[in-house]
Amino acid sequence: MGNNKLDIASRVRQAALLEGDFVLSSGKRSRFYVDKYRFSTEPGLLRELARELAARIPEGVEKLAGVELGAVPLVVATALEANLPYVIVRKSAKDYGTGRKVEGDLRQGEQVVLIEDVVTTGAQSLAAARNLIEAGARVVKVVAVLDRREAPSEKLEEFSFETLLKIGDLGVSTTI
């Protein structure tokens, strides 16, 4: 990704980095927040992120997946770039309609890459990957736009994990 990484980091920072007092999904407080909706709703940046995400899809992958709601624009754009179908992973099954945790056509044994937006602890990514496995998929990789974890955790170790950017690439330190 080289110079393109610096360009993407700069664009993500400009579009989505907010400073203030925020509570993260982990429950921790932070002096900054990366608003994924700001980078995933800007067409030019979304297109570039989709190109970079698609470049990280291993050979033989049959389907992409994204977690509702935040990763849906990313998985749609990446699916279009890679010409692969996708499914949407719900955080919890609805009590009406099909009642499924995975929406779309997912076949038993399909090789899937899970597309993520911002990984704060890895817990949501892990839950989504396990829902895909429970639905019959083989999760071969998790690819995220941004890893804001302070330190890698064992949560994602059972899957191949790759990220386009780490929080330090945005010029932010997670230490107080």
C-alpha positions as CSV (number, residue, x, y, z in Angstrom):
1,M,0.0,0.0,0.0
2,G,3.0,2.3,0.6
3,N,2.3,6.0,-0.2
4,N,-1.3,5.0,-0.7
5,K,-1.4,4.0,2.9
6,L,-0.3,7.5,4.0
7,D,-2.9,9.0,1.7
8,I,-5.7,6.8,3.0
9,A,-4.7,7.4,6.6
10,S,-4.7,11.1,6.0
11,R,-8.1,10.9,4.3
12,V,-9.6,8.7,7.1
13,R,-8.2,11.0,9.7
14,Q,-9.6,14.1,8.0
15,A,-13.0,12.5,7.4
16,A,-13.6,10.6,10.6
17,L,-11.3,11.4,13.5
18,L,-13.2,13.3,16.2
19,E,-11.7,14.7,19.4
20,G,-13.5,15.1,22.7
21,D,-14.8,12.7,25.4
22,F,-16.2,9.4,24.1
23,V,-17.3,6.1,25.4
24,L,-16.2,3.2,23.2
25,S,-18.0,-0.1,22.6
26,S,-15.7,-1.7,25.1
27,G,-17.0,0.7,27.8
28,K,-13.7,2.5,28.0
29,R,-13.5,6.3,27.7
30,S,-11.4,7.9,25.0
31,R,-10.3,11.4,24.0
32,F,-10.9,10.5,20.4
33,Y,-13.3,8.6,18.3
34,V,-13.2,7.4,14.7
35,D,-16.6,7.8,13.2
36,K,-16.8,5.0,10.7
37,Y,-19.9,6.4,9.2
38,R,-18.0,9.5,8.1
39,F,-15.5,7.4,6.1
40,S,-18.0,4.9,4.8
41,T,-20.5,7.4,3.5
42,E,-18.0,9.5,1.5
43,P,-18.0,8.0,-2.0
44,G,-14.4,8.6,-3.1
45,L,-12.9,7.4,0.1
46,L,-15.3,4.4,0.3
47,R,-14.2,3.4,-3.3
48,E,-10.5,3.6,-2.3
49,L,-11.1,1.6,0.9
50,A,-13.0,-1.0,-1.1
51,R,-10.1,-1.3,-3.6
52,E,-7.7,-1.9,-0.7
53,L,-10.0,-4.3,1.1
54,A,-10.6,-6.3,-2.1
55,A,-6.8,-6.6,-2.7
56,R,-6.6,-8.5,0.6
57,I,-9.1,-11.2,-0.3
58,P,-7.4,-14.6,-0.6
59,E,-7.7,-16.7,-3.7
60,G,-10.7,-19.1,-3.5
61,V,-12.9,-16.9,-1.4
62,E,-16.5,-17.4,-2.5
63,K,-18.3,-14.8,-0.4
64,L,-17.8,-11.7,1.7
65,A,-19.6,-10.8,4.9
66,G,-20.2,-7.6,6.8
67,V,-21.7,-6.9,10.2
68,E,-24.9,-4.8,10.4
69,L,-24.9,-1.7,10.3
70,G,-21.5,-0.1,10.2
71,A,-19.7,-2.6,7.9
72,V,-22.5,-2.9,5.3
73,P,-21.4,0.0,3.1
74,L,-17.8,-1.4,3.2
75,V,-18.9,-5.0,2.3
76,V,-21.2,-3.8,-0.5
77,A,-18.4,-1.6,-2.1
78,T,-15.8,-4.4,-1.6
79,A,-18.2,-6.9,-3.2
80,L,-18.7,-4.7,-6.2
81,E,-14.9,-4.2,-6.5
82,A,-14.1,-7.9,-6.1
83,N,-17.2,-9.1,-8.0
84,L,-18.1,-11.4,-5.1
85,P,-21.5,-11.9,-3.5
86,Y,-21.9,-11.0,0.2
87,V,-24.0,-11.7,3.3
88,I,-24.9,-9.5,6.2
89,V,-24.3,-10.7,9.8
90,R,-26.8,-9.5,12.3
91,K,-25.8,-8.7,15.8
92,S,-28.8,-10.7,16.9
93,A,-31.5,-12.6,15.1
94,K,-34.8,-10.8,14.6
95,D,-37.9,-12.4,16.1
96,Y,-39.8,-12.0,12.8
97,G,-39.3,-12.9,9.2
98,T,-36.6,-15.6,8.7
99,G,-35.2,-15.1,12.2
100,R,-31.6,-15.7,10.9
101,K,-28.4,-14.2,12.1
102,V,-26.9,-14.2,8.6
103,E,-28.9,-12.6,5.8
104,G,-28.4,-13.5,2.2
105,D,-27.5,-16.7,0.4
106,L,-24.8,-18.5,2.4
107,R,-24.1,-22.1,1.5
108,Q,-22.6,-24.8,3.6
109,G,-18.8,-24.8,3.5
110,E,-18.4,-21.5,1.6
111,Q,-15.1,-19.7,2.2
112,V,-15.9,-16.3,3.5
113,V,-13.9,-13.1,4.3
114,L,-15.4,-10.9,7.0
115,I,-15.1,-7.2,6.3
116,E,-14.9,-5.0,9.4
117,D,-14.8,-1.2,9.9
118,V,-13.2,-0.3,13.2
119,V,-11.9,-3.0,15.6
120,T,-11.8,-1.8,19.2
121,T,-11.6,-5.0,21.1
122,G,-12.2,-7.7,18.5
123,A,-15.3,-9.0,20.4
124,Q,-17.8,-8.0,17.7
125,S,-15.6,-9.4,14.9
126,L,-15.3,-12.7,16.8
127,A,-19.0,-12.9,17.4
128,A,-19.8,-12.3,13.8
129,A,-17.2,-14.9,12.6
130,R,-18.7,-17.4,15.0
131,N,-22.2,-16.7,13.7
132,L,-20.9,-17.3,10.1
133,I,-19.4,-20.6,11.2
134,E,-22.6,-21.6,12.9
135,A,-24.4,-20.8,9.7
136,G,-22.1,-23.2,7.8
137,A,-19.3,-20.9,6.5
138,R,-15.6,-21.3,6.7
139,V,-14.2,-18.0,7.8
140,V,-10.8,-17.7,6.2
141,K,-9.9,-14.1,7.1
142,V,-11.1,-11.0,8.9
143,V,-10.1,-7.7,7.2
144,A,-10.7,-4.4,8.9
145,V,-10.2,-0.8,7.8
146,L,-8.9,0.3,11.2
147,D,-7.4,-1.5,14.2
148,R,-7.7,0.8,17.2
149,R,-6.8,-1.9,19.8
150,E,-4.2,-0.8,22.3
151,A,-2.5,-4.2,22.0
152,P,-3.3,-7.3,19.9
153,S,-5.6,-9.7,21.8
154,E,-6.1,-13.4,21.6
155,K,-9.8,-12.7,20.6
156,L,-9.0,-12.7,16.9
157,E,-6.1,-15.2,16.9
158,E,-8.3,-18.1,15.7
159,F,-8.7,-16.2,12.4
160,S,-6.3,-14.7,10.0
161,F,-6.6,-10.9,10.7
162,E,-5.4,-8.0,8.6
163,T,-6.0,-4.3,8.8
164,L,-5.5,-1.5,6.4
165,L,-4.6,1.0,9.1
166,K,-3.7,1.0,12.8
167,I,-4.7,3.8,15.0
168,G,-1.1,5.2,15.1
169,D,-1.3,5.6,11.3
170,L,-3.8,8.4,12.0
171,G,-1.3,10.2,14.2
172,V,-3.1,9.2,17.4
173,S,-1.7,7.6,20.5
174,T,-4.0,5.4,22.6
175,T,-1.9,6.2,25.7
176,I,-3.2,8.9,28.0
